[in-house]
Amino acid sequence: MRTRPCPLLLHFLLPLLIFFISPSIAADSLTPATSIAANQTLVSAGGAYKLGFFTPPGSSNTFLGMWYNNIPVQTVVWVANRANPIVNSTGVLTLDPTGVLFLADRLGNVVWNSSSGSSNITNPTAQLLDSGNLVLRGESSSNATEEIVWQSFDHPTDTLFAGMKLGYKFKTGLNRYINSWLNTNDPSPGEYSFKMDPRGVPEFYLYQWSTRIYASGPWNGEEFTGVPDLKSNDMLKFLFVSNPDEAYYTYEIENSSIISRFVMNSSGLLQRYVWINSTQSWSVFWSDPKDDCDDYRACGPYGVCNVDDSPICNCLPGFEPRFPQEWNLRDGSGGCVRKTQLSCAGDGFLPYQNVKLPESTNATVNMSLSLEECKQSCLQNCSCKAYATANVSGGGSGCIIWTDDLFDMRQFDQFGQNLYVRLAAADIPNLNATSSGGDSNNNKLAIILPTISGVLLLGACGFFIWKKKKAKNQSEIVSFPPNVGNRPISVRVKNQVGKDSTQDHSLEDETSTHEDLDLPTFDLGVILDATDSFALANKIGEGGFGPVYMGKLEDGQDIAVKRLSRRSSQGIDEFKNEVKLIAKLQHRNLVRLLGCCIHGEERMLIYEFMHNRSLNTFIFDEEKRAQLSWEKRFEIILGIARGLLYLHQDSRFRIIHRDLKASNILLDREMTPKISDFGIARIFGADQTDAYTRKVVGTYGYMSPEYAMDGVFSIKSDVFSFGVLVLEIVSGKRNRGFYHSELDLNLLRYAWRLWKEGKSLEFLDPKVTSCAACEVERCIQVALLCVQEQPRHRPMMSSVTMMLGSETASMPFPNEPAFSIGRGFSDIESSSQSHTANIVTVTIVEGR
């Protein structure tokens, strides 16, 4: 009977034998007679990958990992002992005669092994392939044929290689998924995972710990319906396989000269990188989640998300919001309910086009049915809520039926799939009438007149309820004491509204303006109640465009009301610009606009309230700075970068903020950064690179030199401002007002001087007691790249986010920073105005 060596004995003997008699490894394979220790490595036959030991920057832990061999920047793509590092010691990798890989420290303590049961093989060999797969094979003891008993492709870490399978192997229960690093310098299992749910129609989900935060949508034979831009092309071929044995997703690289990897990063983003030889760096080719519509179940049951709409949530035809008030305040999580309940007999279907199919884990699939047979099957099942084609390729085949509530849908312009939603018979004619282009005028009037009557009736009811609550006599004037920098407001309330021609005209203008803005509007009375008639105690800030007040709506929601001053430099056009811009922008790192209020010349914006106010109240305050650990500062930097990337690249428009600064970064309860104030933002065309203005608006100290001096601005102007902001966050010092008298340097050049001398950590705020040194140095170098004098030398925000989010990203050396505009001018943000929240500070310099 064959016996297996005692692992306990191996723990003590193997390290000693290895250190004294082990030959050096320079090949692609490991046998029981060889080992890997210290600086020894395995290199695949074609030289593509290398396997060996590495220690992350700023760490004393050692890991066995795999990285690209021909790329100058070490990019680790697989880690063996990520959950159990070797601490303060060197490691040894051995292969025992029974076909099990053992990883131990110098004392013989085993920290990892490849065993998943008895291998029953002889003459084992571990080989590193050019695909990046470490395979363990040997001769079967039963039939003398060679077989693979273990492979690294079955145990991915944060990276999916070409040819690696992501999904389930049903016979063995093997679940292959990718899991993020804990942070950029710690490969320990992190909080984000991307894995398949094989039930129903298999679908991939992004988890934060155990909570789903993103779904790919079901595979329809050509694509995941929630990821329409992830289609096969000349460079990459995407495959999805589902059969009784296994279900998995994989990809192939069609061009062998291309190096690409798919990564679940520690910030919660799925990203595909490609290696650019000309710049010797990784470039982000694709990234998800992209926007608020990628949030899991963003619009609740029967809600459909459309990032081009404002608000982004809509109900399916035949449905209405479950909670109308929350819906109008842009909280669509409550979803929608049917207008008319199903009766089973006589129900019909309405096709909904270009949609991400609903969550499919509880759906049923029958590949033998045609689309018409699918419809009949759904009609015969009173629980059926919707149906769709299972496989759209080759003319279409198969049937998916949903019997549960429909979740996680979104609308696309030209992608997605047709979904057939079941509706009560009473709703079908109404929907067909409103959607048909051939209705007669009588039919149109039959729809329009009742609608107008209903709206007028509701408006009249609402007006008289408000009047009853507010009015104390037939004609009353409600006035407020003037505040600094703005005028009092008056509202005339009359029983005979129609007799006041001035008021009629004002309301007419407001209606026109509201329709133009396409945004939920608040009645003035609601705002007065919420802010206690703009009480001085509720005033939380004063910006260049007017004061900001905090308030509380009747439902308890906290709001911030930005009230435009009569003397404000922002006119109605700029006000509309800000409203239109923010209404179309939906991102977790942008402040959320709840609505607006326009009454005569009075103009107000209503935002979600940021309980931690603005970033400048923390980083420039001696006491509060200590509350910002390095981890929190780094998260804030990453959040701002993501928000700016969305504005520049991923939003519906290409937007330049033009006034990015610490006081325009707001912080919510969890200290999540949100970019605010778009009053002077500009929309760029997709192919536009820069523009010129004679009116320079922004804040000195954050302006790029070409903008401040010549009025030329581009997305690289925002990149410059971001670089300044990062240096302020790292150092805790304002760019405006900082001057190192001994070295005759401003903040930017002081940072560059320290970086050039290898003393970057001296730039760090002394209030930070502990940090990841490599992250601090990386942030400073990225910031210095952003504040270079020539715009063409500054990186795009896509490159910035990639460099910040990857500890292995290659970064060029920055040139000396641009001349910092600001010395000799009065400081725009005086100490008396440093406590800002939901406000903006703007200086206008007219060209001469």
N, C-alpha and C positions, 0 to 999 in steps of 0.2 A: 504493500500500500504506500502510495506516494505521500510524503509529509511536507508541510510548509514550514519554513524557518520561523522561529519565534520572533515576532516583531519587537518584543522588549529587548532581546539580545541584539537585534539589528540596531536599535536606537543607540546602544553604547559602543558597538564595534564599528559600524559603518563610517561614522565621521572620522575616527582614528585611522582606519584603513585608507580612506579617501585622501586625507591630507598628506599621508606619507607615501602612498604607492599609486595614486590615481594619475593616469596619463592625461596630458592636455587634450582638450576637445577642440577641433577645428572643422568638424564635418557636420552633416545634417542629422545624424542618428546617435542614439544612446543605447548601449547594451548593458547587461549586468556586469560587464568587465570595465565599464567606464562610468564617469560621473561628470557633473558640472559643479564647480565651486568658484567662489570669489569672482574674478573677472573672466572666467571661461564662458563660452557661449556655443550654441548651435546656430548654424547658418543654413538656410534652405539651399537646395542644390543650385537654383537659379539666382541666388543672392537677394531674393525679395524680402525675406524676413529673418529676424534674429531673435533667439531665445536666450535669456540670461537674467542676472540679478540687477535690480535698480533700486535706488533710494530717492524718493521724491524730494524736491528742494525744500529745505527747512525742516526735514524730518530725520529721525534716527531709525526709522523702520525700514526693513529690507523686504522686497517682494520679488518673486519669480514672475517675470513677465515677457511679453513678446512685443516687438516694435519693428518699424520699417528699417531695413538695413541700408537702403540707398538714399534715404532722406536725411539731410544734415541735422534737422531738429528731431530729437528723440520723441517719437509719437507712440506712446504705449497703447496697444489695442487689445491686449488680453492679459489678465493677471490670474495666477493660480491660487495664491493664498491671500486673496484680498480681505477675507474675513478674519485672518489670523496671521498678522505680520511677524517677521523675525525681528525681535527687539534687541538693539545694541549688540548685534552679532552678525557673522557671515552665515550664509546658507549653503546647503549641499543638496543636490538633486541626484537621486540614484534610481536604478531600475532593478528590482529584485528578480530572481529566477522564475518566480511564478507569474510575472507579468503585471506588477503593480509599481507605479512610480511613487517614491517617497521623497518628501522635502523636509529636511531637518535642519536645526541650528547646530552650532559647533559642539554643543553638549549632547547632541543626539536626540533632542526633543522633537518629535515629528509634529509639524504644524499643518501638513496637508498631505493627502495621498489620493491616487486616482481610483482606488478600489470601489467598486459598486457591487461586490459579490465575488464569488469564485470565478476566476478567468479560465482555468483549465486549459492553459496553453503552454507550449514549450518553445524554447529559443525566441524569447520576446525581444522586440526592438521598438524603440520610440523614435519616430522620424518626424522632422519638421518639413512640411511640404511648402512649395511655392505659393499655394493658395492661402497660407497662413494657418493651416490646420496641423496641429500636433497629434499624430495618430500613434496608437499603441497596438501593435499587431504581433501575431505569433502563429505557430502551427497548432491546430486543434488536436487535442489528445485523443479525440474520438475518430476522426477521419483523415488526419495528417494534412489537411488543407489549411492554407493561411487565412486568417480572419482578423478583422479589426474588433478589439474588445473594448476600446475606449478612444475617444477623440475630443479634442478641445472644442470643436464645432458644436458639440452637444452641450457645452457648458460656457456660453458666451458671457462676457462681462458687460461693458457699456457699448461695445462696437459690434456691428453686424458686417461680416466680411462678404464679398461676392461668393456665391455658392453656399453660404451658411444658411441653414433653415431656421426660421423663426416661427415656432408653433408647436403643435402636439404630435407625439407619436403614441397612438391610442393603445397599441398592444403592450407597451411597456410603461405607459403613463408618464413618459418623459415630456416635460414642459420646457421648451427652449425660449427664453426671453432675455431682453437686455435690461440692465439695471445701472443707473448712474453711479458715478463716484460720489463719495460723501461730500467732497469739495474738489477744487482743481488740483490740490496737492495731496489728496488722500484717496486712494483707490478702494477704501472700504465701502461696502454696500451703502448706497445713498437712498434718498427718499423717493426717487422717481424710477418707475419701471414701465416698460412697454411690453405688453403681453397679449396673447390671444384668449378670447373666450370662445371655445369651439361649439357652444350650444347654438341651436337654430342655424342661422347663416353665420359662419365664423366671422368675427370682427375683432379688430385690435383696439385696445384701450391703453391710455396713458394714466398711470396711477401715481398719486402722491401718497406714499405709504399704502394704505388700503383703500383710499378714496379715488374714484374715477374722476378725472378732470378733462378728459378729451377722448373722443372716439373717431375712428377712421371711417365709419360707415361700412356697410357690408360690401363684399366683393361682388361685382356684377358680370364677371367674365372678361372685362377689359380694364377695370380700375376699381379702387375703393371709392364709393360714391361721395365720400366726404373729402377726398383728396384728388380733385380732377386734374391738378397739374403734375401728378405723379404717374405719367404715362411713359411707356417705352419709347425710346428714341434711338438715334444713331449711336449714342454713347452708352446708354444703359437699357437693359431689357428686364422688365419686372414680371415675376411669375407668382401665381397663387395656385396651390394644389390642394384639393380636398377630396379624400376618398375614405373608405372604411378603415384603412390602415393609419393614415396620418393627414393632418391639415397644416399647411405651412406657407409662409411667404418667403421668397428669396429673390435675388437679382443677379444678373450677369453683366459683366463689363464687356461691351462689344469691341472696344478698341484697346488692345493690350498696352498701348503707350499711356493710357490714362490710369491714374491712381485715385481711387475714391473710397470713402468710408462713410458708413451710416452710424451716427452716434446718438446715444441718449445722454445729454450732458447734465451736469450737476445743478443747472438752473431751471430744469424742467422743459428744455427744448429738444425736439428731435431734429437733428441737423445732418445734412449730407454735405461733406467736404470734398473738394477736389484739389489736387496738388498743382500749383502753377509754377512751372519751371522758371519762367522769366523773372518772377519776383521771389522765387525760393520760399514760398509760403503757402499755407492752406487758405482756400477761399470757400465761403459758404455758398453752396450751389442751390440748396433748398432748405427750408426750415418750417416747422410746425410745432405748436399752434401759432397761427398768424394774428388772429384778431378775436374780438369778443364772441363772434359767432362760432368759434372753435371751442368755446367753453362747453363742457358737458351739460346737456339738457338746459341750455341757456334760456330757452323760452318755454320750458315746462311742457306738459302734455298738450298735444294738438297745436302747439305754437311753432312757427317757422321763422328762423332767423335770416335776415338779409342785411349784410353789412353796409349796403348802399342806401338803406332806408333809415329814416329817423322818426321815431325810435326804431331800433333794429328788430324788434319782435313784432310779428304779425300772426293773426289767427288763420287757420285754414278756412277756406270758404265754407259757410254753414256753421261757423263757430264764432264765439265772442269771448272777450277776456273774462276769466273767473273773478278777478279782483280789479275792476276798472280803475280805481284810484291809483293803486300800485302800478298798474300798466301804464297810465299816463305819466307817472313819475319814472318811467323807464326801468321798472323792475318787472320783468316778464316771467320770473321763475314760477309764478302761480299757474301759468298756462291758460288754456282756454276750455270752454265747455260748449256743448252743442246748443244751438238755438232751438232745435226741434229734436226730441228724442226719437230713436229708431223704433220702428214697429215691426221689423223683420220682413213681413210681407209688404211688397210694394216699394221697398227701398231701392235707391239707385246709386250710381257712382259718378264722381266728378274727377276728371283727370287733372292732376297738378303737375306741371311740367318743370323740368330742370331743377330737381330737388335732390338733396342728399337723402337717401332712403332712411326711414326710421330705424331706431335701435332694433336689432334683429335677433337678440339672444333667445327670445321666446317665440320667434316666428317659426312657421313650418314650411318646408320646401318639398315640392313634388316636381321632379325634373321631367316627368312624362307628360305633363299638361301643357297645352298651348295657352295663349293669353285669354282667348275666349272661354276655354274650359276652366281656366283659373277664375274668371269672373263668375261663371255659373257655380263653381265650388264655393266661392265666397258668399254668393247669394243664398245658398242652401244652408249655410252655417250662420245662425243668428248672432254668434259672437264675433264674426269676422268684421274687422274695422277697415281694412284696406288690403289691396293686393298689388303685385307688380311682377314684371318679368324677372326671372332669376338670373338668366344669362343673356345679355344683350348682343353678344358676339354672334356672327354667322346668321343674322336675321332674327335672332331672339328665340329663346326656348326656356321651358321650366316656369315654375310658379312659386312665388312667396306669398304667404297669407299671414297677416297680423291679426291676432285675436285680443291682444292687450292694448292699452292706451299707446298712442303714437308719440314717441319722444325723440329728441335730438335731431330735428330736421333743420335744414337750411336751404335757402334759395340761391341759385346761381344764374348768371346771365345766359350762358350758353353751354353749360356742362350739366352734370347730374343726370337724372332719369325721371321717367314718368311714374307717378304714384297715383293709383286709383282709389280715392277716398270714398267710403260709404256714407251716404247722406239720407236723411228722411225724404220721402217723396215730396213733402211740402216745400222743401228747400230747393229741389232741383229746378223747377220752372223759374223761380226768382233769380237763381244764379245764372241760368241760361239767358234770361231776359237782359240782365245787366251786362253780360259778357258778349252778347251778340251784336255784331256791327250792322245788322240789317233791320233793326227795330224801326217801326214807324214813329212819326212825331207823337201820335196819340199814346203809344206805348211809353215813349220817353217822358211825356208829361205825366203819365200815370205813375211813373216812378219818382220823377223830380218833385212834383207838387206836394205829395204827401211828405216827402223828405224835408222840403223847405218848411212846410207847416209844422212838422214835428220839431225841427230845430228852433223855429221862432217860438213855439209853445214852451219848449224847454228853457230857452233864453229868457222869456218873459217870467216864467216861474222862478228861475234862478235870481233874476233881477229883483223881484218883489220880496223874495225871502231875504236877500241881502239888504234891501232897503228897510225892511221891517226891523232887522237887527241893528242897523247903523243909524237910521234917521230918527231924530227926536222931534222934528217938526216938518212942515211941508217943504221948506227950502232951507237946507243947512249947509254950512261951509265947514269942512274939517281942515284945520291948518296945523302945521307943525313948526316949532321954533327953528330958525335957520341954524344949520351946522356949518362948521368951518369948510369953506370951499364948495358949498352947494346951496341951492335955493330952497325955500319952503315949497311944499306941494299943496295944492288945493283940489278938492274933489267936490263937484256940485252934484247933489242928489235931489231930484225933483220927482214929485208924484206924477206930473205930466211931462214925461220925458220928451215927447214929440214937440213940445212948445219951445224947447231950448235949441234953437238952430245951431248955436255954437257947439253945444254938446253933441248934437247929431253928426255934425261935420267931423268932430274929433273921433267919434266912434267909427265913422266910416273910414277915416284914415287908418285907425288902428286895425280894423278888419283887413284892409288891403295889405298892411304891413305884416300882420300875422300870417296871412296866406302866403306872402312872399317868403317868409322865414321858414315855413314848414316845420314848426316846433311847437310842443305843448306850451300853452300860454296860461299864466296865472292871473286871476282877477286881482285888482289892486287891493280890494278889501281883505283878501287872503294874506297878502304880503303885509298889510298894516297890522293885522292880528298877530302874524308870526313874529314881527319885529317890535311889537308894542309901539306902533306908530313911529318907527325909526328912533327909538329912545337912545339917548347918548350912551347909556349903560351897555347897549347892544352893539355899539360901534367897535369893530375889531381891527380896523385898518383904514388907511387913506392912501390911495394911489394917484397916479397922474390922471386917471380917468374918473376919479371920484371916490367916495367913501364906500366901505364894505361893512355890512351889518350881519350879525348872526341872528338866527330866528328858529322857531320851532313850529312846524305845521300841526294841524289838529290831530293827526295820527301819531304824533310824537317824533316825526323825522326832523333831524337837525338840518338846517340849510344855511347857506351863505348868500346874501343878496348884495350884488354889486350894483350900486346906484350911480348912474352917469351924472357927473356934475355939469351944470350949465356952462361953467368956465372950462370944462375939460377940453383937451386938445382932440379928443375922439369925437368925431361927428357922427351923424346918423349912418353914413356909408361905412365908417369903420365899425360902428356898432353892429350893423347888419353883417359885415364881413366876419366879425368874431362869432356871431350867432350861427351863421351858415357853416362856417368852418367846424366849430365844435359839434354842431348837430350831426355832422357827417363822420365825425371821428369817434371810433370806439376801440379803446385799448385800455388794458389794466393799468398802464402807466401814464394815462392822460386823465385830467380831471373830468368828472362827468357833469355835463350841463343838464339840469332837470327841466328847465324851461325859461321863459322870459316874460316880462310884463312891460307893455307899452301903453301909456295913457297920456294923450296929448304930446307934450314935449318930454314927458318923463319916460326914461328908458332904464330898464333893470334886467339883469341876468341873475338867474337862480341856480346855484350850484349845490352839489353835495357838500356838506360841511366837513372840513378837514380838522379833526380834533387836535392834531399836533402842530397846527399852523404851518409855517413855511420853514424850509431848510435853514435859512439864514438865522432864524431864532435859536437854532441849536449850534451850528458850527462856529458862529461868531460870538457866542455867549460863554464867558469863562466857566460858569457853573454847569450849564447844560451840555457843553462839549464833552464832559466826562461821561455822559449817558450814552454817547455814541461809541460803542466798541468798534474795533476794526471790522469785525464780521458785519455789523450793521452798516458801516460806511461803505463797505464793498458791495453789499446788496443794494444800497441806494445808488451807487455808481452804475451798477449793472441795469437797474430799473430805468434810470434816466437814459442810458444808451439804447435800451430796447424801445422806449417811447420815441426817441428821436429817430431811430431806424424806421419805425412805423410811419412817422411823418414823412420821411424822405423817400421811402421805397415801397412800403407795404399798404399804405392807405389808398383810398380811392383817388385822392389827389396827391400830387407831389408838393409838399408844403415846406416852406422855410419859415421857421419861427421868428427869427431876427431879434429876439430879446430873451434868450436863454440865460438865466442867472439864478442865484441861490434863492432869492425871494419869490421867484416864479416856479419853484419846485415845492409843492405842498405835500404834507405827510399825513396819512390817515392814522387810525388807531394802532395799526400794526406797523407803522412807520414805513409803509409802502410809498415810494415817491411817485408823484403825479405831476406831469408838466401842465402848467396853466397859462392863461392869458395869451390869446391869439389875436388881439386887437390889431397888431401890425404885421401879422403873418402874411405871407404871399404864396399864391399858388403858382407852381411852375408847370409848364408842359412837359410831357415825357421826354422830349428831346432837347429841352432848353437847359443850358448850362449855367448862364448867369444873367443878371439884369442890372440896370443902372437907375438910380433915383437921385433927384435933386434934394429930396427931403430925407436926411439921415435920421432914423429913429432907432432908439435902443439905449443901452446903458454903457457909458465909458468904463473901460476896464474889462468888458466882455466882448467889445466889438473887434472884429478882425481889422487889420490895418487898411486893407483895400476898400472896406466898407466905410470906415470912419473918415478916411482921407479923400476917397474918390467916389463914394456912393455906389460902388460895384458890390453886389451881393450874390451869393449862390449858396448851395447846400454846404459848401466848405466854410461859409461864414458861421453857420451853426456849429460845425465841427470845431472851429476855433473857440467859440464860446464854451462848448462842452469841455475842451481841454483846460480852459481857465477854471471852470467849475470843479473839475476833478482835482486840480492842484489845490484849490481852496478846501475841498472836503478832506483831502489827505493831510494838509498842513494845519487846518483850523484858522487860517489867516486870509484876510481879504486881499485880493489883487490890488484893489484901489486902496491906497494909503500905506501899503507895505513898501518899505525901502531899507535895504541893508547898507547903512552908511559906511561901514568899514570897507565893504567890497564894492560899493557904488553899484548895487544891483537891485532891480525890482523883483517881484515874486517869481515871475516866469524865468528870468535869467538866473536867479538864485537856485531854483530847482534844477535848471540845466547844468549849472556849475557843479552842484553836488553830485548829480548823476554822472557827469563826465569824469569826476574824480573817484567814482565808485563809492560815494558816501550817501546814497539816496535815502537810507534809513534816517539820516539826520534831519531830513525834511519832514518826517512824520510828526504829527501833533504830539507833544509831550503828554497830553491827557490820555493817549492810548497806551495802556499798560502792557498789552500783549497783542501780537499780530502774526500773520503768516508773511514772513519777510519777502518771499518771492512774489506774493500778491501785491504788496506795497510797491516793490520795485517795478512790477509789470504795469501797475496803474500810472506810476510817474512817467515811465517811458512812453506809454500810450498817450498820455496827456501832452508830453513834449512833442510827439509826432503831430498832434492836433494843432499845436500853436506855432507851427513853422510859418515863416513869413510868406512863402509862395503857396497859394491855394492848391496848385497841382501837386505839391509835396505832401499835403495833408491827406490822410486816408479817408475812405468812405466809411459811413457808419456801419455798414455790413462788415468791413474789415475790423473796425474798432470792437464790435461785439464779439467777433471771432477771437481777436487777440486777448480781450479781457476774459473770455470764457474758457480759454484753453491754456494750460500751463506749458504745452509743448509747441505752441504757435511760434513761427519764426517772425521776428520783428526787425525792421531796418533800424539803423541808427538815426536819431533825429538831428536835424540841423539846429543851429542856435535860434532861439525863439525870436519872433517878430518884435519890433519896438512896441512896447505896451503903451497905448494911448491912455492918458489919464492924469499924469502928473502936471500940475499947474492949473487944473480945472477944479472947480468946487465939486465936492462929492455929492453925487446925486442922491444917494441913500444916506441921509444924516442919521445920527443916533436916535433922534426923536421919531424917526419913521422906520426903525428897524423891526418893529413888531408888526409884521405884515402877515396877512392871511387872505387868500383868494383875491389878491390885488396885483396891480402892475405899476411899475415906475417907468416912465418914458420921458426922454428928453428929445426935443426936435431941434435940429440945427439946419436952418435954411441955407442953401447954397448961395454963395455970393457971385 
